[in-house]
Amino acid sequence: MPLLVRPSLAELPAYVAALERGWSADNLRGEAAAREELARIEADPQAFLDGLEDPLALGPPVTLPDGSRMARLPSLRRWIWSDGAFGGSIGLRWPADLGPLPPHVLGHIGYAVVPWQRRRGLATRALGEMLDEARRIGLREVDLTTDPDNLASQKVVLAHGGRFVGAFEKPAAYGRAPGWRYRIDLAAR
């Protein structure tokens, strides 16, 4: 089985189990996002899965950490799968015109590895595979953001040629917390 898999009914029970253990792919909204996903899965598992592959941005608005809702960008999500077990999630979002991200979107790619699968290189390998997907879509570069103290995530980005663009203050919807922005040039790799 490849590292990144398109979410399907076959893998859904492992994803649900991770959510029930307190993990969430949304590292900003955490438990609230996990509860929302569990409710959507219970209501209609196939509709939930279909919403994870949305290259035309037809899905509902995205809820930001402060509860505000913004229009969805084209996006896709893949699940990280390793040694027959669920390992996490990685998502890619992009403007339909492939231009700059709107201010409320912190980066093109976000990922989260379940705690019991960390320190195995899964995020680094997953990011490499997702960069290939970003190239196929036509992106020339991708931005990723980390918290200043998230050394593990910074190492993942740097392993793929990410360069530090600068420190910034996240928008009000994210609590104006400090962030670090990195950029990966996709043409150079």
C-alpha positions in Angstrom: 0.0 0.0 0.0 1.4 3.5 -0.9 2.1 6.0 1.9 -0.7 8.3 0.8 -4.1 6.9 0.0 -7.3 8.5 -1.2 -9.7 8.2 1.7 -12.2 5.4 1.2 -14.7 3.3 3.2 -12.1 0.6 3.6 -9.8 2.9 5.7 -12.6 5.0 7.3 -12.8 2.8 10.5 -9.1 3.5 11.3 -9.7 7.3 10.7 -12.7 7.2 13.0 -10.7 5.3 15.7 -8.0 8.1 15.6 -10.7 10.8 16.0 -12.2 8.9 18.9 -8.8 8.7 20.6 -8.6 12.5 20.6 -6.5 13.2 17.4 -7.6 15.6 14.8 -6.2 16.5 11.4 -7.2 20.1 12.2 -4.3 21.1 14.5 -6.0 24.5 15.1 -9.5 23.5 16.0 -8.6 20.2 17.5 -11.3 18.4 19.5 -14.1 20.6 18.1 -13.1 19.7 14.5 -12.9 16.0 15.5 -16.4 16.0 16.9 -17.7 17.7 13.8 -16.1 15.2 11.5 -17.4 12.3 13.6 -20.9 13.7 13.3 -20.6 14.1 9.5 -19.2 10.5 9.2 -22.1 9.1 11.3 -24.7 11.0 9.2 -23.3 10.0 5.8 -19.9 8.3 5.6 -19.7 8.4 1.8 -20.6 12.1 1.6 -17.9 12.8 4.2 -15.3 10.9 2.0 -16.5 12.7 -1.1 -16.0 16.0 0.5 -12.3 15.2 1.1 -11.7 15.4 -2.7 -13.0 18.8 -3.8 -10.9 20.2 -6.7 -13.8 22.5 -7.7 -14.4 23.9 -4.2 -18.1 22.8 -4.3 -18.2 21.9 -0.6 -19.5 24.0 2.3 -17.6 27.0 3.7 -14.6 26.3 5.9 -14.8 27.1 9.7 -11.9 29.0 11.0 -10.6 28.7 14.6 -12.7 31.7 15.7 -15.9 30.2 14.3 -16.1 32.4 11.3 -16.8 30.7 7.9 -15.0 31.4 4.7 -15.4 30.2 1.1 -13.7 26.9 0.4 -10.7 26.6 -1.9 -10.2 23.7 -4.3 -8.6 21.0 -2.1 -7.9 17.4 -1.6 -6.9 15.3 1.4 -4.9 12.1 1.6 -4.5 9.7 4.5 -1.1 8.6 5.6 -0.9 4.9 5.9 2.1 3.0 7.1 2.6 -0.7 7.9 -1.1 -1.4 7.6 -2.1 1.3 10.1 -3.5 4.8 9.9 -0.8 7.4 10.4 -2.3 10.8 9.8 -3.6 13.2 7.2 -2.2 15.7 4.7 -4.2 18.2 2.7 -3.5 20.5 -0.2 -5.5 23.6 -1.0 -5.0 26.2 -3.8 -6.7 29.1 -5.4 -8.6 28.1 -8.6 -6.5 30.6 -10.6 -3.3 29.2 -9.0 -2.5 32.7 -7.7 -1.6 33.8 -4.2 -3.5 32.4 -1.2 -6.2 34.6 0.3 -5.2 36.1 3.7 -7.4 33.7 5.7 -5.5 30.6 4.3 -2.2 30.2 6.1 -0.6 27.7 3.7 -1.1 25.4 0.7 -0.3 22.2 2.6 -1.2 21.1 6.2 -0.5 17.8 7.8 -0.9 16.0 11.1 0.5 12.7 12.2 -1.2 10.7 15.0 0.9 10.7 18.2 1.5 7.0 18.2 3.0 7.1 14.7 5.3 10.2 15.2 9.1 10.2 14.8 9.0 7.6 12.0 9.5 10.1 9.1 5.9 9.8 7.9 5.3 13.6 7.7 8.5 14.0 5.6 7.6 11.2 3.2 3.9 12.4 3.0 5.0 16.0 2.2 7.2 14.7 -0.6 4.3 12.8 -2.2 2.0 15.8 -1.8 4.5 18.1 -3.5 4.2 15.8 -6.5 0.5 16.3 -6.4 0.9 20.1 -6.2 3.1 20.0 -9.3 0.5 18.0 -11.2 -2.1 20.7 -10.3 0.2 23.3 -11.8 1.4 25.1 -8.7 4.9 26.6 -9.0 5.5 27.0 -5.3 3.7 26.2 -2.1 3.7 28.0 1.2 3.6 26.2 4.6 3.4 27.7 8.0 4.5 26.5 11.4 4.4 27.8 14.9 7.8 29.2 15.9 8.3 26.4 18.4 7.3 23.5 16.1 10.8 22.3 15.3 9.6 18.9 14.1 7.4 20.5 11.4 10.1 22.9 10.4 12.5 20.0 9.8 9.9 18.4 7.6 9.6 21.5 5.4 13.4 22.1 5.3 14.0 18.5 4.2 12.1 19.4 1.0 14.1 22.5 0.3 11.7 24.9 2.1 13.2 28.3 2.7 12.2 30.5 5.6 10.2 33.5 4.2 9.6 35.2 7.5 7.8 35.6 10.8 4.2 36.9 10.6 1.2 37.5 12.8 -1.7 35.2 12.0 -5.0 36.9 11.1 -7.5 37.7 13.9 -9.5 34.5 13.1 -6.4 32.6 14.3 -5.9 34.7 17.4 -3.1 36.9 16.0 -0.6 34.2 17.2 2.9 34.3 15.8 3.7 32.1 12.8 6.6 31.3 10.6 6.2 31.0 6.8 8.2 28.7 4.5 8.1 28.4 0.8 9.0 25.4 -1.4 9.8 26.2 -5.1 8.3 23.3 -7.0 10.1 24.1 -10.3 13.5 23.7 -8.6 12.9 20.1 -7.5 
